[in-house]
Amino acid sequence: MTGTPVSSMLLVLVASFVGSFGAVFLKSGANRMRFHVRHLITNYPLALGVAMFLLSSYFFVLGVRRGELSVLYPMVSLGYVWTMAWSRLFFGERLTRSKCLGLLLILVGIAFIGLGAGR
């Protein structure tokens, strides 16, 4: 396989974005969770989180069909970047220096992998 098409990269980016919202809805659903079957069935945020992870997986599969897995799979870690932003926005979680450093390392790593993909 030679190179990774931009369309594959975009599909994986969409997958990471949708998956990050899946995590938000799973947390929201977990906060409402009660250990009774009736509550599990009517826990719509939890169900939406699972659905978003399934949709994310669909986009990921479409993306990796024509691209290099060694380039595309690390791009999934962008979901951590999105999730950090949503955690701050929706749940008021603190953004510490160590979290920011971790996000920076993820972005630098993805950039290096992307630069090495064309060689």
N, C-alpha and C positions, 0 to 999 in steps of 0.2 A: 504494500500500500504506500503510495507516495503522497505525503502531505495530508493535512486535515482541512476540509472545506470550511469556510466561514459559516456556512449554514449549519454545519454540525456543531460548531462552537456556540452559535446563537441558541440552538435547541438545548444544549447543555446549560447555558446561562439561564434560559427560561426555566429549565428543570430545577436549578438551584434556587431560583427566586420563588417559584411555586412551592417547593419543598420547605422553604423557610417559613412561609405562611402556614404550612401544615403543622410545623412545630408550634407556632403561636396558638393555633386552634386546639392542638392537643393539650397544651398547658392550660388554656382556658377551660377546656372540657374536664381536665383533671381537677381543677379547682372546684368544679361543680359536682364531681363524682361522689356518689353514694353507693355503697355496696349492696345494691338491690337491683334485680333484673329490670324492673320497671324504670329505674333511673338510668340504667345503661342504654335502654332503647330510646329514651327521649333526650339523651344528652347530645343535642345537635352540634355543639362545637367539637365534641370528640369525634363524631361521625364525619364532620366536615374536615377535620384534621387528617383522618385516615384517607378520605377521598382525595385530598390535596396531595398526599404522599403517593397515592396511586397515579394521579395525573402527572406528578413530577417524574415518576418512574417511566411513564409512557413517553414523555418528552426526552428523557435520558436515552431510552432504547432507540428512539428515532435518531438521536444525535450520534450515538456510537456506531450505528450501522455503517457509516461511510467514513468515519474518522479514525484516528489513531487513539486507542484506549489510553496509552501512556501519556497523551496530551490532554485528552478530554476528562479522564477520571479525576485528576487533580483539580480541575475547574469546579467540580462538585463542592469542593471546600469553600467556595464563595458563598455557599449557603450559610456558613458560620458568620460571615461578614453581615449578610442580610439579617440573620437571626439576632445578632448583637444589636443592630439598629432597632429592630422591632421590639426586642426585650426592653430597651430603653424607652421607646415610644409608648408601648401599650401597657407595660408592667412597672415602669419606673425603676428598672434595675440600674444600678450604678455602673458607669463605664470607668473602670480603673486603669491605671497606667499599664499594669501587666496585661489586661485584656487588650488594650490598644496596641501594645507591643506584639502580642500574639496575632492580632489582625494584620498588622504591618508585615510580619513574617509570612503569613499566608499569602498576602498580595505579592510580596517579593518572590516567593517560591513559584507562584503561578506565572509571574512575568519571566523568570528564568526558564521555566519549562516551555513557555510559549516561544521564547527566543531560540531555544535549542531545537524546536520542532522542525524548523526549516533546514537544518543542517544534516 
